[in-house]
Amino acid sequence: MSPKKEKRLEELLEAGLEVFAEKGYYNTTTAHIAEKAGISQPYVFKFFKTKEELFVAALERAYDRILQTFKNVDAEPELLVRKMIEAYEELSLSHPNEIALQVIGLSISEKTIRESAKLGLSTIRNYIFERFLLAGIRNPEMEVTTFLARGILCNISYYLDFPELINGKDK
């Protein structure tokens, strides 16, 4: 792929992340994404045959960023969980669309999207489990489940703009 086409693909994926996160899957059209990317709608189809394919690519991008965030954490075993939580919180601030897309991806019934969400979560789960195991964290199965459950709860809290779900305080 030429550098110009690669740049367009990057712009299209980032526009997809943003528009899907803002409007949801069903309310987004390829025309919305094309407009955000500054390209024509027919040009979108040079990269993706369907809106569903574009959503899957955006969702994969989101999961890849999350995984890379965890891979970038360098911490002593006793600080690993806390540092991974901090890294995810930083990602949530710098790339909030990734958080929204995870929640949206879990709510879509199309098989391809469901499988993509499952693969993304599975990849992250397996990576975290291996990190916890190598760090000597006691009961890594339970700890990774708790870690992911808290992360998903944080995602829902963020997506719904409902911080009380996490901190228990009223606005």
HELIX and SHEET records of a PDB file:
HELIX    1   1 PRO A    3  LYS A   23  1                                  21    
HELIX    2   2 THR A   30  ALA A   37  1                                   8    
HELIX    3   3 GLN A   41  VAL A   44  1                                   4    
HELIX    4   4 LYS A   51  LYS A   71  1                                  21    
HELIX    5   5 PRO A   77  LEU A   79  5                                   3    
HELIX    6   6 LEU A   80  SER A   94  1                                  15    
HELIX    7   7 PRO A   96  LEU A  106  1                                  11    
HELIX    8   8 LYS A  111  LEU A  134  1                                  24    
HELIX    9   9 PRO A  140  TYR A  159  1                                  20    
HELIX   10  10 GLU A  164  ASN A  167  1                                   4    
END                                                                             
